[in-house]
Amino acid sequence: MSFLLTLMYHQVTLENSGQSGQSGQSGQVDPRWVNHMKSLVSSNNYQIVIPREKLSKQKLNQLNLCLTFDDATADFYFHVF
């Protein structure tokens, strides 16, 4: 059986750290988000997939993970992409 876990983030910078969101480059990355990403990577339990990717037979037998970011704010571009 296959599963697809989709995690959605709105922004990765702290609300009160300079100009988060629109100019995100100067905002401080939220340490909770950093720790979350480190946990996902270090767990090694997930097969990373991208939207619209066709799942191969190998991926069908694994837990698949897709990260999404709504609104495409600048902090996504400067800190994630």
C-alpha positions in Angstrom: 0.0 0.0 0.0 1.3 3.5 -0.8 0.8 6.7 1.1 1.4 10.3 0.1 2.0 12.7 2.9 1.7 16.3 1.8 3.0 19.1 4.0 2.0 22.7 3.2 3.9 25.7 4.6 2.8 29.3 4.3 6.2 30.9 5.1 9.5 29.9 6.7 10.6 33.1 8.3 9.5 34.4 11.7 6.7 36.9 11.7 8.6 39.6 13.6 12.0 39.2 12.1 12.4 42.1 9.8 10.4 42.0 6.7 9.2 38.4 6.4 6.9 37.4 3.7 7.2 39.9 0.9 11.0 40.6 1.1 11.8 37.4 3.0 15.5 37.7 2.2 16.1 39.8 5.4 13.7 37.7 7.6 15.1 35.2 10.1 14.3 31.6 9.2 12.0 30.0 11.8 14.1 27.4 13.8 11.1 25.2 14.1 10.9 24.9 10.3 14.7 24.2 10.1 14.3 21.4 12.8 11.3 20.0 10.9 13.3 19.7 7.7 16.3 18.2 9.5 14.0 15.6 11.1 12.4 14.7 7.7 15.8 14.3 6.0 17.4 12.4 8.8 14.5 10.0 9.3 15.2 8.5 5.8 11.7 7.1 5.9 10.3 9.1 3.0 10.6 9.0 -0.7 10.4 12.7 -1.9 8.0 13.3 -4.8 7.1 16.4 -6.7 3.5 17.4 -7.7 2.3 15.6 -10.9 5.1 13.1 -10.6 4.0 9.6 -11.7 4.8 7.1 -8.9 6.9 4.2 -9.9 6.3 0.7 -8.6 9.2 1.2 -6.2 7.6 4.4 -4.9 4.2 2.7 -4.5 5.6 0.6 -1.7 7.0 3.5 0.3 5.8 6.5 2.3 6.0 9.4 -0.2 6.4 13.0 0.9 5.5 16.1 -1.0 6.3 19.6 0.4 4.2 22.5 -0.8 4.4 26.2 -0.2 1.4 28.5 -0.7 1.4 32.1 -1.9 5.1 31.8 -3.2 6.3 34.6 -0.9 9.9 35.8 -1.2 11.0 33.9 1.9 10.3 30.7 0.0 12.6 31.9 -2.9 15.4 33.0 -0.7 15.4 30.3 2.0 13.9 27.2 0.4 14.3 27.2 -3.3 
